[in-house]
């Protein structure tokens, strides 16, 4: 059985928190658009619709015909090595994890049985058959689903982190550079989950 993997990231630009890479694996004949009605680029969906589709994804994983993972790289790693290497590391880990799972479920699986579809400028490890698609998160349903998985997972984590670091309003802006976030940074300075290399405060 051949598999298609959709890949997308969330959280490339925030001032705080991790970057997240979502990877969704479905059988080649699986019709994502039909099984996940309303699936679209996560940025164009309401929070309510994203949550509904994410719950549907979790249910399909329990059913057994779909799998997904969301891999994170934290602010410290982003500051140390840069956002592109951080995304690349999370992406490779996620793809390899799902490919390893598929290989364990069938002795006949080969790496060539996995066709990886990626959004924007993303690339999988070179040993895999892959295709990078500009605006793929809006054009290819399995990539859209990966974008939803990445965003929901990251957003939920930022809400949790808001309880540990209540001065910054992470539950509202999820670490992005809103006016309120910058005001909090000027008043309190950055905390340990901030990406120091992304913060440029004006006096």
C-alpha angles and dihedrals in degrees: 000000000000120000134208119212121200118202133190139148136225129197102035094140110035123116092227142031133031132308113243129210118196122203122186123188123200134165112269093249094048112121103216095181092054096043094044104041112201095020111158143140105317091229090062096050128083118246089251093055092046091052092049093051092045091054088050089052092052090049092053090051088055089049088055108233098094131048133185142174134191116207123197136203116194133229093260092058091045091053092046101046107011135255097278095055089044092054091045092053094048091045094051091048092050096047093046091049094055093041090051090051092050091049091052092053094053128028089207095063117118128182087250088065090070118080111191121205116193134187126239115331097345121130132191124217107297096245091072129082103246147162127203113210124196108231087005091151088067099035106040117054096209089054089047089054090051090051090052092049091050095047097045092048093048094044092051091050092051090053088053092048090051088069091056094043105030098165097077108051096236090160088066106039100020090225098307120139101264122157090254091052093051091048090053090049091052091049101041106015123229124313129215095277094054120107099234092192090059097051119092110169121193118216 
